[in-house]
Amino acid sequence: MRHKIIDTRRRALVGATLSSAVLGVVPRLARAADPIRIGVILPMSGPFESTGRQVEAAIRLYVARNGDTVAGWKIELIVRNDTGLAPETTKRYVQELVVKDQVAVLAGFGLTPLTLAATSIIPQKSPYIVRTGFTLSQVTQPLADRAAKNGIRRVVTLVADYGPGLDAEKTFVKHFTEAGGAIVESIRSPLRNPVYAPFLQRARDAKPDALFVFVPSGEGTGVLKQFVDRGLKDAGIKLICTGDVLGDDLLESIGPAALGVISSHHCSCRARLTEEQGVRRGLRGS
């Protein structure tokens, strides 16, 4: 049932995006016979591939179920892979899509640095930018509130050092400290080629009750495995994170390290994964 709900939300968001795109550009088209081209730029390879693959799959699913025509206008999708961490590649694709392919709408963009060097303020930069999803603050505040209400008093934060990570850190720190908690240390990891082991060792040395983590989707496997390898779990440190870290499509690769982790997301609010649930999902080690 949960997957059905998630699927419905994804299709609704994609449908809203496509419909908005059509209604917004119809007056500008010279001929009704022209298709409306939508350029979609996504990380289809590299460390954030899972994000790009999920977005493309959602778009393809919507088109397969609802057709490629909206309000009588034919929709043509042009997908480009920017690999996730190459702003110069993204810029080149944008130029090609606008000038050569003459797209009416640009969509996608897996990471904030590939659009603007900011995050929650992106829609404010132009009246032609629309967000159909959520902000990190919305999924981080519940984690901070829950931690404070469940006996967690000392926390180390570990976030990727870019816009969304800073948003998540700021929100968690604000709400957790307002509820009486203490931030022992705030750690930021590089976005490019991060090595999490030394940061997790710092977190363990600080002896917090819990570690709060945000990294982009796709990076959770490395974080959780190092969390176990570095002995944080054995030391009794809890791991709480946004849903980006513990996506459903990452659970198989993460394996038993996912057991006991608490995450929050706008479409996948997961309670504590018990050992019994882990066995059912094939996460128990040999």
C-alpha positions in Angstrom: 0.0 0.0 0.0 2.8 2.4 0.9 4.5 1.9 -2.5 1.1 2.5 -4.2 0.8 5.8 -2.3 4.3 6.9 -3.3 3.7 5.9 -6.9 0.5 8.0 -6.9 2.3 11.0 -5.5 5.1 10.8 -8.0 2.7 10.5 -10.9 0.7 13.5 -9.6 3.8 15.6 -9.4 5.0 14.6 -12.8 1.5 15.3 -14.2 1.4 18.7 -12.6 4.8 19.5 -14.0 3.9 18.5 -17.6 0.5 20.2 -17.4 2.0 23.4 -16.1 4.6 23.3 -18.8 2.1 23.0 -21.5 -0.3 25.7 -20.3 2.6 28.1 -19.7 4.1 27.8 -23.2 1.1 27.3 -25.4 0.6 31.0 -26.2 4.2 31.3 -27.3 4.0 28.5 -29.9 3.7 29.6 -33.5 2.0 26.5 -34.8 -0.3 24.1 -33.1 1.4 21.2 -35.0 4.7 21.8 -33.2 5.4 19.4 -30.3 6.2 20.9 -27.0 9.8 19.8 -26.2 10.8 19.4 -22.6 14.5 19.1 -21.8 15.2 16.9 -18.8 18.7 17.1 -17.3 19.4 14.4 -14.7 22.3 12.5 -13.1 21.9 9.3 -15.0 25.3 8.0 -14.0 27.8 8.6 -11.2 27.2 8.7 -7.4 23.7 10.2 -7.7 22.5 7.9 -10.5 19.7 6.6 -8.3 18.1 10.1 -8.2 18.2 10.5 -12.0 16.9 7.0 -12.6 13.9 7.4 -10.3 12.9 10.8 -11.8 13.2 9.4 -15.3 11.2 6.3 -14.4 8.5 8.5 -12.8 8.2 10.6 -16.0 8.1 7.5 -18.3 5.5 5.9 -16.1 3.3 8.9 -16.2 3.5 9.1 -20.0 2.9 5.4 -20.3 -0.3 5.6 -18.3 -1.6 8.9 -19.4 -0.2 9.3 -22.9 2.2 11.9 -24.4 -0.5 14.5 -25.1 -1.6 17.2 -22.7 -4.5 19.6 -23.5 -4.2 18.5 -27.1 -0.5 19.3 -27.3 2.1 16.6 -28.2 4.9 16.3 -25.6 8.4 15.4 -26.6 10.9 14.6 -23.9 14.7 15.0 -24.4 16.7 13.5 -21.6 20.4 14.4 -21.0 22.8 12.9 -18.5 25.0 15.5 -16.7 26.6 12.9 -14.4 25.6 14.9 -11.2 28.7 16.9 -10.4 29.7 18.8 -13.5 28.2 22.3 -13.7 30.0 23.0 -16.9 28.3 19.9 -18.5 24.9 21.0 -17.2 25.4 24.5 -18.6 26.4 23.1 -22.0 23.3 20.8 -22.1 21.1 23.8 -21.2 22.5 25.8 -24.1 22.1 23.0 -26.5 18.6 22.2 -25.5 17.5 25.8 -25.7 19.4 26.8 -28.9 19.6 23.6 -30.9 16.6 21.6 -29.7 14.4 24.6 -29.0 12.9 23.2 -25.8 10.1 25.2 -24.2 10.8 23.9 -20.7 13.8 22.8 -18.8 13.3 20.3 -16.0 15.3 18.0 -13.7 18.6 19.0 -12.2 19.7 16.5 -9.6 21.9 18.7 -7.4 21.6 22.3 -6.4 25.0 23.4 -7.5 24.0 22.5 -11.0 21.2 25.2 -11.0 22.2 27.8 -8.4 24.6 28.1 -5.5 21.6 28.1 -3.2 18.8 25.9 -2.3 15.5 26.9 -0.7 15.6 30.2 -2.5 15.8 28.7 -6.0 12.2 29.5 -6.9 12.7 33.1 -5.8 15.4 33.7 -8.4 13.0 33.7 -11.3 9.2 33.7 -11.8 9.7 30.9 -14.3 11.1 28.4 -11.8 8.7 26.0 -10.2 9.3 23.5 -7.4 6.9 20.5 -7.3 8.5 18.7 -4.4 9.7 19.8 -1.0 12.6 21.4 0.9 15.0 19.8 3.3 13.7 21.8 6.1 10.3 20.2 5.9 11.7 16.7 6.4 14.4 17.6 8.9 12.3 19.4 11.5 10.4 16.2 12.4 13.6 14.4 13.0 14.9 17.1 15.4 11.5 17.1 17.3 11.4 13.4 17.5 15.0 13.1 18.7 14.4 15.6 21.5 11.2 13.8 22.6 12.9 10.4 22.7 15.6 11.0 25.2 18.4 12.1 22.8 20.3 15.0 24.4 23.7 15.2 22.5 24.0 15.1 18.8 26.7 15.4 16.2 25.5 16.6 12.8 27.2 15.4 9.5 26.0 17.0 6.3 27.3 17.4 2.7 28.8 20.9 2.4 26.5 22.5 -0.1 23.1 24.3 -0.1 20.7 21.4 0.9 23.2 20.1 3.5 23.5 23.5 5.1 19.7 23.8 5.1 19.3 20.5 6.8 22.0 21.3 9.4 20.5 24.7 10.1 17.0 23.3 10.6 18.1 20.4 12.8 20.3 22.5 15.0 17.6 25.2 15.5 14.8 22.8 16.4 16.8 20.4 18.4 18.5 23.1 20.6 15.2 24.9 21.1 13.8 21.6 22.5 16.7 21.5 25.0 19.2 19.3 23.1 22.9 20.1 22.6 24.9 20.0 19.3 28.3 18.5 20.3 29.9 19.1 16.9 28.8 20.0 13.3 30.8 18.2 10.6 30.6 19.0 6.9 31.8 16.6 4.2 32.9 17.6 0.7 30.4 17.0 -2.1 33.0 15.7 -4.5 34.6 12.4 -3.8 33.8 12.3 -0.1 35.6 9.9 2.3 33.3 9.5 5.3 35.5 7.3 7.5 37.5 10.2 9.2 34.3 12.2 9.8 32.6 9.3 11.3 35.6 8.6 13.6 35.4 12.3 14.8 31.7 11.7 15.5 32.4 8.6 17.5 35.2 10.3 19.5 32.7 13.0 20.5 30.5 10.3 22.2 27.0 11.7 21.2 23.7 10.0 21.8 23.0 10.2 18.1 24.4 11.2 14.7 22.3 13.2 12.3 23.2 12.8 8.7 22.3 14.4 5.3 24.1 13.4 2.1 22.7 13.4 -1.4 20.8 10.3 -2.6 23.2 7.6 -3.6 25.8 8.3 -0.9 23.9 6.6 1.9 25.5 3.2 1.3 29.0 4.4 2.1 27.9 6.4 5.1 25.9 3.6 6.7 28.6 0.9 6.1 31.3 3.1 7.6 29.0 3.9 10.5 29.1 0.2 11.3 32.7 -0.4 10.4 33.9 2.5 12.6 32.1 1.1 15.6 29.5 3.8 16.1 26.6 1.4 16.2 28.4 -0.9 18.7 29.1 2.2 20.8 25.4 2.8 21.1 25.2 5.9 18.9 21.9 6.1 17.1 21.8 7.2 13.4 19.0 9.5 12.3 18.9 10.9 8.8 16.7 12.3 6.0 15.2 9.9 3.5 17.9 10.8 1.0 20.3 8.7 2.9 18.1 5.6 3.3 16.1 5.4 0.1 14.2 2.2 -0.6 16.3 1.6 -3.8 19.5 1.7 -1.6 18.4 -0.8 1.1 19.6 -3.9 -0.7 23.1 -2.4 -1.3 23.3 -1.0 2.3 22.4 -4.4 3.8 22.3 -5.0 7.6 23.8 -1.6 8.3 20.2 -0.2 7.7 18.8 -2.0 10.8 17.8 0.5 13.5 18.2 3.6 11.4 15.5 6.2 11.7 14.8 8.4 8.6 12.2 10.9 7.5 11.1 12.0 4.0 8.1 13.6 2.3 7.1 10.4 0.6 8.8 7.7 2.7 8.5 8.3 6.4 9.9 5.1 7.8 9.6 3.9 11.4 12.4 2.0 13.0 13.5 -0.9 10.8 13.4 -3.9 13.2 15.6 -7.0 12.9 12.5 -9.0 11.9 11.6 -6.6 9.1 15.2 -6.7 8.0 15.1 -10.4 7.7 11.9 -10.2 5.6 13.6 -7.7 3.3 16.7 -9.7 2.9 18.9 -7.4 5.0 20.3 -9.9 7.5 24.0 -10.7 7.0 25.2 -14.3 6.7 
